[in-house]
Amino acid sequence: MKSTFALALLGLAVIATPAAAEKMTLNVLGQPLATGLIQKNMEQPFFENFAERTGLDIKANYKAIDVTGMKSEETLRLLKNGLFDIVSIRTAQAARDEPFLLGQDLVGLNPDYDTARRVYERYKVAFDQRLQENFNAKLLGLWPFGPQVLFCKPEIKGLKDIKGLKVRVYDQSLAQFIEKLGATPVAIGFSETQQALSRGVVDCAITGASSANSAGWPEVSEYFMPIGFQVGFNGYAINLNTWKKLTPDEQRKLESAVNGLNADIWVYSKELFDDALRCNVGEEPCTTVTKYKMKNVPVTKDDLKLVADAVTTISFPAWSEVCEKSMPGCGAQWKQILGDMLGMK
């Protein structure tokens, strides 16, 4: 009997061991490799060392989106259907599925990092609520790529000189603003833009100063205008089914770790942006990206006013018209959240 009992215990141990040893794995869809140093130096190391960074006995299977064949416009759908547990949201692209998300980065709303921080802190609760209601997902925080600036191949001396030119854009708010200036907005993916500039498919293109440098845009464009249209909010969301599988303690550890990542990226993004402003036009110090010799186009008060006025005259009216179709009352909610910052009631 003793022998039989010992064998039974051994059998249970054999059966139990694989289950006990099995580690939870989260599938994570990240930023495109092509976007540069934030993805390479901040996001990817965090998720590739997920257990160490979070203190959780959980592994992350991390994939940059541009190596999967998937598109940024699909991220929220991929998160909702459970194909990925965590996704890096590219807000401008994801807003094609959910226009309300774009409301925190309308053209002219975020001229600098400090303003963007205030806007984010006000908007994040409503942003998260919309994700939970429509995509079975929870927001884990957002960060900015930095002011989205202008690169042009033909000579320009100011913002009004883009009239008649073809300009690469990435969302509807920016497209409508560019159109009002008399230029033709062209929607092209980030990874295809360098070639589009080279071949003359577009004359100008807009993105972050550092990302453009990493992607080689200064090699095929000559004029650089450091005027910020938007700040390019991005961030992380987790599938709610996955979230609910975690214990309260695990949830706290995960949120704390991702909050730390987001905070680090806010700081790093500003450092990269300031350095890229110098690097793109051949100034020192230039330490993070490649030094080029683009011609700097000075930003005038008139240029700044054109962008600042866009919120009330162009981007908010156009955005709210689209947003109301999928979310009645979203314009009023936006004004309740952000209106007092702009004197809008």
C-alpha positions in Angstrom: 0.0 0.0 0.0 2.8 2.4 0.8 4.4 1.7 -2.6 1.1 2.2 -4.4 0.5 5.5 -2.5 4.0 6.7 -3.3 3.5 6.0 -7.0 0.1 7.8 -7.0 1.8 10.9 -5.5 4.5 10.7 -8.1 1.9 10.5 -10.8 0.2 13.6 -9.5 3.5 15.4 -9.3 4.2 14.5 -13.0 0.7 15.8 -14.0 0.9 19.0 -12.0 4.5 20.0 -12.9 3.8 21.2 -16.5 0.8 23.3 -15.4 2.7 24.8 -12.6 5.6 25.6 -14.8 3.5 27.1 -17.6 4.0 30.8 -17.7 1.4 33.3 -18.9 2.3 34.9 -22.2 0.9 38.2 -23.4 0.9 38.9 -27.2 2.0 42.5 -27.7 1.8 44.5 -30.9 4.2 47.4 -30.9 5.1 50.6 -32.8 6.6 50.2 -36.3 10.4 49.7 -36.4 10.5 52.5 -38.9 9.4 55.1 -36.4 12.8 55.1 -34.8 14.4 55.5 -31.4 11.3 55.5 -29.1 10.4 52.1 -30.4 14.0 50.8 -30.4 15.3 52.2 -27.1 12.2 52.4 -24.9 9.2 50.3 -26.0 10.9 47.1 -27.3 13.4 46.7 -24.4 10.5 47.1 -21.9 8.3 44.3 -23.5 11.3 42.0 -24.3 12.2 42.2 -20.6 8.6 42.3 -19.4 8.9 40.0 -16.3 11.9 41.9 -15.0 10.4 45.4 -15.7 7.0 44.5 -14.1 7.9 42.1 -11.4 5.3 39.7 -12.9 5.8 36.0 -13.7 4.5 36.8 -17.2 6.3 36.8 -20.6 5.5 39.2 -23.4 5.7 38.0 -27.0 6.5 41.4 -28.6 6.1 42.1 -32.4 6.6 45.5 -34.1 3.6 46.1 -36.3 5.5 46.6 -39.5 7.0 43.1 -39.4 3.6 41.5 -39.0 2.0 42.7 -42.2 -0.8 44.3 -40.2 -1.8 48.0 -40.3 -2.0 50.6 -37.6 -5.6 51.3 -38.6 -6.4 47.7 -37.5 -4.9 47.8 -34.0 -8.1 48.3 -32.0 -9.9 45.6 -33.9 -7.0 43.2 -33.3 -7.2 44.1 -29.6 -10.9 43.6 -29.4 -10.9 40.2 -31.0 -8.2 39.0 -28.7 -5.5 38.4 -31.3 -3.2 40.6 -29.2 -3.4 41.2 -25.4 -1.7 44.6 -25.5 -1.3 47.0 -28.5 0.6 50.2 -29.0 -2.1 52.6 -30.2 -1.2 55.0 -33.0 -4.0 57.4 -32.2 -4.2 59.1 -35.5 -4.6 55.8 -37.4 -6.8 54.2 -34.7 -9.2 57.2 -34.9 -10.4 55.9 -38.2 -12.3 53.3 -36.2 -13.0 55.6 -33.3 -13.0 59.3 -34.2 -13.4 60.4 -30.5 -9.8 59.4 -29.9 -8.5 62.1 -32.2 -10.2 64.8 -30.2 -7.2 65.2 -28.0 -4.8 66.0 -30.9 -6.7 68.3 -33.2 -4.6 70.5 -35.4 -3.6 73.6 -33.3 -4.6 72.1 -29.9 -1.1 70.9 -28.8 1.6 73.4 -29.8 4.1 72.1 -27.2 4.8 69.3 -24.7 3.4 71.2 -21.7 0.1 71.9 -23.4 -0.1 68.3 -24.6 0.4 67.1 -21.0 -2.5 69.2 -19.8 -4.8 68.0 -22.6 -3.9 64.4 -22.0 -4.6 64.6 -18.3 -8.0 66.0 -19.0 -8.9 63.7 -21.9 -7.7 60.3 -20.7 -10.7 59.3 -18.7 -13.1 59.8 -21.6 -10.5 58.2 -23.9 -10.4 55.1 -21.7 -14.2 55.0 -21.4 -14.6 54.9 -25.1 -12.1 52.1 -25.5 -13.9 50.0 -22.8 -17.3 50.6 -24.4 -16.4 49.9 -28.0 -13.3 47.8 -28.0 -13.3 45.8 -24.8 -10.0 47.4 -23.9 -8.5 49.4 -21.1 -6.1 52.4 -21.6 -2.7 52.0 -20.1 -1.5 55.5 -20.9 -0.4 57.7 -23.7 2.8 59.6 -24.7 3.6 62.0 -27.6 6.0 61.4 -30.5 6.4 65.2 -30.3 5.4 68.2 -32.4 4.6 67.0 -36.0 6.6 69.2 -38.3 7.0 70.0 -42.0 9.5 68.6 -44.5 9.4 69.9 -48.1 11.4 69.1 -51.3 10.6 72.4 -53.1 11.5 75.7 -51.6 9.1 77.3 -49.1 9.6 80.4 -47.0 6.5 80.0 -44.8 3.4 78.0 -44.2 1.4 79.7 -46.9 3.9 78.6 -49.6 2.6 75.0 -49.5 -0.4 76.2 -51.5 -0.6 74.1 -54.7 1.7 71.4 -53.3 1.0 67.8 -52.4 1.5 67.1 -48.7 1.6 63.8 -46.9 -0.8 63.7 -43.9 -1.8 60.9 -41.5 -5.3 61.9 -40.2 -8.4 63.7 -41.1 -7.8 66.7 -38.9 -4.5 67.4 -40.6 -5.9 66.7 -44.0 -8.7 69.3 -43.6 -6.2 71.9 -42.4 -3.8 71.3 -45.2 -6.7 71.5 -47.7 -7.8 74.9 -46.2 -4.3 76.2 -47.0 -4.8 75.4 -50.7 -2.5 72.3 -50.7 -3.5 68.7 -51.6 -3.5 66.3 -48.6 -2.2 62.8 -49.5 -2.7 59.9 -47.0 0.5 57.8 -47.1 1.8 55.3 -44.5 4.9 56.4 -42.6 7.1 53.7 -44.0 6.2 54.6 -47.6 6.7 58.4 -47.2 10.5 58.6 -47.8 10.1 56.9 -51.2 7.0 59.1 -52.0 9.1 62.2 -51.4 11.9 60.9 -53.5 9.7 60.1 -56.5 7.7 63.3 -56.3 4.4 61.6 -55.3 4.3 64.2 -52.6 6.2 67.5 -52.3 6.0 67.8 -48.5 5.3 65.6 -45.6 4.5 65.9 -41.9 5.7 63.8 -39.0 7.9 64.0 -35.9 11.4 65.6 -36.3 13.2 62.5 -34.9 11.1 59.9 -36.6 11.6 61.6 -40.0 15.3 61.7 -39.4 15.5 58.0 -38.6 13.5 57.2 -41.7 15.8 59.2 -44.0 13.3 62.0 -45.0 16.1 64.7 -44.9 17.9 62.7 -47.7 15.0 63.4 -50.1 13.7 66.8 -48.9 15.5 70.1 -48.5 13.4 72.5 -46.4 12.6 71.9 -42.8 9.9 74.0 -41.0 9.7 73.2 -37.2 6.1 74.3 -36.7 4.0 71.9 -34.6 0.6 70.9 -36.0 -0.1 68.1 -33.5 2.0 66.0 -31.1 1.3 62.5 -32.4 -0.2 60.8 -29.3 0.5 57.1 -29.0 0.2 54.7 -26.1 -0.9 51.3 -24.8 -4.2 49.5 -24.2 -4.9 46.0 -22.9 -7.7 43.6 -23.8 -10.2 43.6 -20.9 -10.5 39.8 -20.9 -6.8 39.6 -20.4 -6.9 42.4 -17.7 -9.5 40.5 -15.7 -7.4 37.3 -15.7 -4.8 39.2 -13.6 -5.1 39.4 -9.8 -5.5 42.9 -8.3 -1.9 42.8 -7.2 -0.8 41.9 -10.7 -2.9 44.6 -12.2 -1.3 47.2 -9.9 2.2 46.0 -10.9 1.4 46.1 -14.6 -0.1 49.6 -14.4 2.8 50.9 -12.3 5.4 49.5 -14.7 3.6 50.9 -17.9 3.1 54.2 -16.2 6.8 54.3 -15.6 7.4 53.5 -19.3 5.1 56.2 -20.4 6.7 58.8 -18.1 10.1 57.9 -19.4 9.0 58.2 -23.0 7.5 61.7 -22.3 11.0 62.8 -21.2 12.9 60.9 -23.9 10.5 62.2 -26.6 11.3 65.8 -25.7 15.1 65.1 -25.7 14.8 63.5 -29.1 12.7 66.3 -30.6 15.1 69.0 -29.4 18.1 67.1 -30.7 16.5 66.4 -34.1 15.7 70.1 -34.6 19.4 70.7 -34.5 20.5 67.5 -36.4 18.1 68.1 -39.3 19.7 71.5 -40.1 23.3 70.6 -39.3 23.7 72.2 -35.9 25.5 71.0 -32.8 25.1 69.3 -30.4 23.6 66.4 -32.5 23.8 63.2 -30.5 20.8 61.0 -31.1 20.1 60.9 -34.9 21.9 61.7 -38.2 23.2 65.2 -38.9 21.9 66.6 -42.2 22.0 70.1 -43.7 18.4 70.9 -44.4 17.5 74.6 -44.9 15.6 75.9 -41.8 12.4 77.7 -42.6 11.8 80.3 -39.8 8.4 80.1 -38.1 6.7 83.5 -38.0 3.9 84.8 -35.8 1.6 84.6 -38.8 2.4 80.9 -39.2 1.8 80.2 -35.5 -1.5 82.1 -35.6 -2.7 80.1 -38.7 -2.1 76.8 -36.7 -3.5 78.1 -33.4 -6.7 79.5 -35.1 -7.3 76.1 -36.8 -8.7 74.5 -33.6 -11.8 76.7 -33.6 -12.1 77.5 -37.3 -11.2 74.2 -39.0 -10.2 71.2 -37.0 -12.8 71.1 -34.2 -15.9 71.8 -36.5 -14.7 69.2 -39.0 -13.8 66.6 -36.4 -17.0 67.0 -34.4 -19.1 66.6 -37.5 -17.5 63.2 -38.2 -17.5 62.2 -34.5 -21.2 63.0 -34.0 -22.1 60.3 -36.5 -20.7 57.6 -34.4 -21.0 59.2 -31.0 -23.9 61.7 -30.7 -22.9 64.5 -28.2 -19.2 64.1 -28.6 -18.7 67.7 -29.6 -20.4 68.9 -26.4 -18.4 66.4 -24.3 -15.1 67.7 -25.9 -16.0 71.3 -25.0 -16.8 70.2 -21.5 -13.4 68.6 -21.2 -11.2 71.0 -23.1 -13.3 74.0 -24.1 -12.2 76.4 -21.3 -8.5 76.0 -22.4 -9.5 77.6 -25.7 -12.3 79.9 -24.6 -14.8 77.7 -26.3 -18.2 77.1 -24.7 
